[in-house]
């Protein structure tokens, strides 16, 4: 992250030398603990600061952080009293920016090219008897109709699946086809209920990166019939949702439908797509979710994954792999894959 004119910063959750984790303000390649900034943030009071407590009063806290940034940058230039409180990011352990969101929602089948590829590659249901070309034509027609007349498809993922941006992904010993799904994630900053899309972005504190790891071979149960996918077995194993490295305030991200997602597997690019390919954009997703559930500060919404998953490449995750995901302006996460111990 870089700071410009005292305005641009990010937040994260860190620890050092085995200390308890703490929220930190990121300026350039350095971090200062939010607790250390309390003299400049008197409204935080005497209680220990957590990322969730910052999000619960996000509008006031964000405005205060912008003012603090000016003070800190001026102080750094003068080598002043705050200089000694900064720690290089290279010395810190990164944790998920929001370690335990109240709720985790995921939007499925939300990138046009991705879903078309899945329908062509997997050939399940009525499409299994069609040729690849016929499946692609049918899939394209289906997606165009869904974009025009449908709504986001949302499911929940266990918060216990969350892990840090540089922590190992532990591949479930029950799975034969663990797959990657790089996604833009929304962090809610204000309670939202029945929000219209025109004001939906006002309820977002910021954005981060997630990878919605999925056991493809466990997604559809033969004994379940028409009950649908089994997201518990396929998506909620521990470490199946790397998050971070940072929470970047929405004001510094710009248009969430103009970001580039790029995932590398062992250095090879597997996903490289713009959020412009979403069927339902961030505004529509927040509108839809808040229509049916109560959203709270700190909630995480993963907005779907673009084309280029393992099903398309006929390559799934294995122990020894390294998955690297980046999104414009949000940084990069890098997770080694290891086998779950018996």
C-alpha positions in Angstrom: 0.0 0.0 0.0 1.1 3.5 -0.6 0.0 6.8 0.9 -0.8 9.8 -1.3 -1.6 13.3 -0.1 -2.3 11.9 3.4 -5.4 10.0 2.2 -4.5 6.5 1.2 -4.1 3.8 3.9 -5.2 0.3 4.6 -6.0 -1.7 7.7 -5.0 -5.2 8.7 -4.7 -7.6 11.6 -1.2 -8.5 12.6 0.9 -10.1 15.3 4.6 -10.0 16.1 6.9 -12.5 17.9 3.9 -14.5 19.1 2.0 -11.5 20.5 -1.8 -11.3 20.6 -3.1 -10.1 17.3 -3.9 -6.4 16.9 -5.5 -4.1 14.2 -2.9 -1.9 12.5 -2.9 1.0 10.1 -0.8 0.4 7.0 1.1 3.2 5.4 3.5 2.2 2.6 5.4 -0.8 3.8 5.0 -0.1 7.5 2.3 -0.6 10.1 1.4 1.2 13.3 -0.9 -0.4 15.8 -4.3 1.4 16.2 -3.9 1.2 20.0 -0.8 3.4 19.7 -2.9 6.0 17.8 -5.4 6.5 20.6 -4.0 9.9 21.5 -5.0 10.9 18.0 -8.3 9.0 18.2 -9.8 10.0 21.5 -13.3 8.8 20.5 -12.0 5.2 20.7 -12.1 5.3 24.5 -10.2 3.1 26.9 -11.4 -0.3 25.6 -9.1 -2.6 23.6 -9.6 -1.9 19.9 -10.5 -4.7 17.5 -11.2 -4.6 13.8 -14.8 -5.4 14.5 -15.1 -2.4 16.9 -13.6 -0.1 14.2 -16.2 -1.4 11.7 -19.1 -0.9 14.1 -18.5 2.8 14.0 -16.9 2.9 10.5 -18.0 6.3 9.2 -16.6 8.2 12.2 -13.5 6.0 12.4 -12.7 6.3 8.7 -12.9 10.1 8.9 -10.6 10.1 11.9 -8.1 7.8 10.2 -7.9 10.2 7.2 -7.0 13.0 9.6 -4.5 10.8 11.4 -2.8 9.9 8.1 -1.9 13.6 7.5 -0.3 13.8 11.0 1.7 10.6 10.6 3.0 11.4 7.2 4.1 14.9 8.3 5.7 13.3 11.4 7.6 10.8 9.3 9.0 13.5 7.1 10.2 15.3 10.3 11.4 12.1 12.0 9.1 13.0 14.9 7.6 11.2 17.9 5.5 8.7 16.0 8.4 7.5 13.8 9.5 4.8 16.3 6.1 3.2 16.6 6.1 2.0 13.0 7.0 -1.6 12.2 8.0 -2.9 8.7 5.3 -5.3 7.3 8.1 -7.8 6.7 8.4 -8.3 10.4 4.8 -9.0 11.1 2.5 -12.1 10.8 -0.6 -11.4 8.8 -4.0 -12.6 10.0 -7.3 -12.3 8.2 -8.2 -8.6 8.3 -11.5 -9.5 10.0 -10.7 -12.6 11.9 -14.3 -13.7 12.7 -17.0 -12.0 10.6 -20.4 -12.3 12.1 -21.7 -13.7 8.8 -20.0 -15.0 5.6 -22.0 -14.9 2.4 -20.8 -16.2 -1.0 -22.3 -15.4 -4.3 -22.2 -18.4 -6.6 -22.2 -18.6 -10.4 -21.7 -14.8 -10.8 -19.2 -14.5 -13.6 -20.6 -15.1 -17.1 -17.6 -16.8 -18.6 -17.0 -18.9 -15.5 -20.5 -20.4 -15.5 -20.4 -21.1 -19.2 -17.1 -22.9 -18.8 -18.5 -24.9 -15.8 -21.5 -26.0 -17.8 -19.4 -27.0 -20.8 -16.7 -28.7 -18.7 -18.8 -30.6 -16.2 -21.7 -31.7 -18.4 -24.2 -32.6 -15.7 -28.0 -32.7 -15.8 -29.9 -32.1 -19.0 -26.7 -30.8 -20.8 -24.8 -34.1 -20.5 -26.1 -35.5 -23.8 -25.2 -32.3 -25.7 -22.0 -31.7 -27.6 -19.6 -29.1 -26.1 -20.6 -26.6 -28.7 -24.3 -27.1 -27.9 -23.6 -26.9 -24.2 -21.8 -23.6 -24.7 -24.6 -22.1 -26.7 -27.2 -23.3 -24.2 -25.1 -21.9 -21.3 -24.6 -18.5 -23.0 -28.4 -18.2 -23.5 -29.0 -19.3 -19.9 -26.6 -16.7 -18.5 -28.0 -13.9 -20.6 -31.5 -14.7 -19.5 -30.4 -14.9 -15.9 -28.6 -11.5 -16.0 -31.7 -9.9 -17.5 -34.4 -11.5 -15.2 -32.6 -13.4 -12.4 -31.1 -12.6 -9.0 -27.8 -13.4 -7.2 -27.5 -17.0 -5.9 -26.2 -16.7 -2.4 -25.1 -19.3 0.2 -23.2 -19.2 3.5 -19.7 -20.5 4.3 -18.5 -21.4 7.8 -16.5 -18.6 9.4 -14.2 -21.3 10.7 -13.0 -21.8 7.1 -11.2 -18.4 7.2 -7.4 -18.4 7.3 -4.7 -15.8 6.8 -3.4 -14.4 3.5 -0.1 -16.3 3.8 -1.2 -19.3 5.8 -1.3 -22.9 4.4 -4.4 -24.2 2.7 -5.0 -27.6 4.3 -6.4 -29.9 1.6 -9.2 -32.0 3.0 -8.3 -35.7 3.0 -11.9 -36.4 1.9 -11.5 -34.5 -1.4 -10.0 -35.5 -4.7 -10.6 -32.3 -6.6 -9.9 -29.2 -4.4 -10.2 -26.2 -6.6 -9.4 -22.4 -6.4 -11.9 -19.5 -6.7 -10.3 -16.1 -6.4 -12.9 -13.5 -5.4 -13.4 -9.8 -4.5 -14.8 -9.6 -1.0 -17.0 -6.9 0.4 -16.7 -5.9 4.1 -19.9 -4.3 5.4 -19.4 -1.1 7.5 -23.0 -0.2 8.5 -26.1 -2.2 9.4 -28.1 -2.7 6.2 -31.7 -3.9 5.7 -33.7 -3.4 2.5 -31.1 -1.2 0.9 -31.7 0.0 -2.6 -28.8 -0.6 -5.1 -28.4 3.2 -5.7 -27.2 3.6 -2.1 -25.7 0.2 -1.6 -22.0 1.3 -1.8 -22.6 3.6 1.2 -22.9 0.6 3.4 -19.5 -0.9 2.5 -16.5 -0.2 4.7 -14.0 -1.7 2.3 -12.8 -4.6 0.2 -10.4 -7.5 0.5 -9.3 -10.7 -1.3 -10.6 -14.2 -0.6 -10.1 -17.5 -2.2 -13.2 -19.7 -2.0 -11.5 -23.1 -2.0 -14.0 -25.8 -3.2 -14.0 -29.6 -3.3 -15.5 -30.1 -6.7 -16.0 -33.8 -6.2 -18.0 -33.2 -3.0 -20.3 -30.5 -4.3 -23.1 -32.8 -5.6 -24.2 -35.8 -3.4 -25.6 -38.8 -5.1 -27.9 -39.5 -2.2 -29.4 -36.0 -2.2 -31.3 -36.0 -5.4 -32.9 -32.6 -6.1 -31.8 -31.1 -2.8 -28.9 -29.3 -4.5 -25.2 -28.7 -3.8 -23.6 -29.6 -0.5 -21.7 -26.4 0.4 -20.8 -27.8 3.8 -18.7 -30.7 2.5 -17.4 -28.9 -0.5 -16.5 -25.4 0.8 -16.3 -25.2 4.6 -13.2 -27.1 5.6 -10.8 -25.3 7.9 -8.5 -23.0 5.8 -10.8 -23.0 2.8 -11.2 -19.2 2.8 -7.9 -17.4 2.8 -8.6 -13.7 3.4 -6.5 -10.6 3.0 -3.8 -9.3 3.2 -5.6 -5.9 3.9 -8.9 -4.3 4.3 -8.7 -1.4 1.8 -11.3 1.4 2.5 -13.9 1.6 -0.3 -13.1 5.3 -0.8 -9.7 4.2 -2.1 -10.9 1.4 -4.4 -13.1 3.3 -6.8 -15.5 1.4 -9.1 -15.7 -2.2 -7.8 -16.8 -3.3 -11.3 -13.5 -2.2 -12.8 -10.9 -4.4 -10.9 -8.7 -7.1 -12.3 -8.5 -10.4 -10.6 -5.4 -12.6 -11.2 -4.7 -16.1 -9.8 -1.4 -17.9 -10.3 -0.8 -21.6 -9.5 2.9 -22.2 -9.0 3.6 -19.1 -11.0 1.3 -19.9 -13.9 -1.7 -17.6 -14.5 -5.0 -19.6 -14.2 -7.5 -16.8 -13.7 -7.2 -13.3 -15.2 -10.5 -11.5 -15.5 -12.2 -8.2 -14.7 -15.0 -7.7 -12.2 -16.9 -6.2 -15.2 -17.8 -9.8 -16.1 -20.0 -10.2 -13.0 -23.6 -11.0 -13.8 -24.7 -9.1 -10.7 -22.5 -6.3 -9.5 -21.7 -5.3 -5.9 -24.6 -2.9 -5.7 -27.1 -5.5 -6.7 -25.6 -8.1 -4.4 -25.9 -5.8 -1.4 -29.5 -4.9 -2.4 -30.4 -8.6 -2.7 -28.8 -9.7 0.5 -30.2 -6.9 2.6 -33.7 -7.6 1.2 -33.7 -11.1 2.8 -31.3 -10.9 5.7 -29.9 -8.3 8.2 -26.4 -7.3 7.3 -24.1 -6.2 10.2 -20.8 -4.3 10.3 -18.0 -6.8 9.7 -20.0 -9.2 7.6 -18.1 -10.6 4.6 -19.6 -11.1 1.1 -17.6 -13.0 -1.5 -18.8 -11.8 -4.8 -18.1 -14.8 -7.1 -15.1 -16.1 -9.0 -14.2 -15.6 -12.7 -13.4 -18.2 -15.3 -10.2 -20.3 -15.0 -10.9 -22.7 -12.2 -9.4 -26.1 -11.9 -12.4 -27.8 -13.6 -11.6 -25.8 -16.7 -7.9 -26.5 -16.7 -8.4 -30.2 -15.6 -5.9 -29.5 -12.8 -6.8 -29.5 -9.1 -4.8 -28.5 -6.0 -2.3 -30.8 -4.5 0.2 -30.7 -1.6 3.2 -28.6 -2.6 1.2 -26.2 -4.8 1.4 -22.5 -4.1 -1.7 -20.4 -4.9 -1.2 -16.6 -5.4 -4.1 -14.3 -5.8 -4.2 -10.5 -6.4 -6.8 -7.9 -7.2 -6.2 -4.3 -8.4 -5.3 -2.1 -5.4 -5.9 -4.8 -2.7 -2.5 -6.5 -2.6 -1.6 -10.1 -3.0 -2.2 -13.3 -0.9 0.0 -16.3 -1.2 -1.0 -19.7 0.2 1.0 -22.9 0.1 -1.1 -26.1 0.0 -0.5 -29.0 2.4 -2.2 -32.3 2.9 -4.4 -32.8 5.9 -2.9 -35.2 8.4 -4.7 -38.4 9.0 
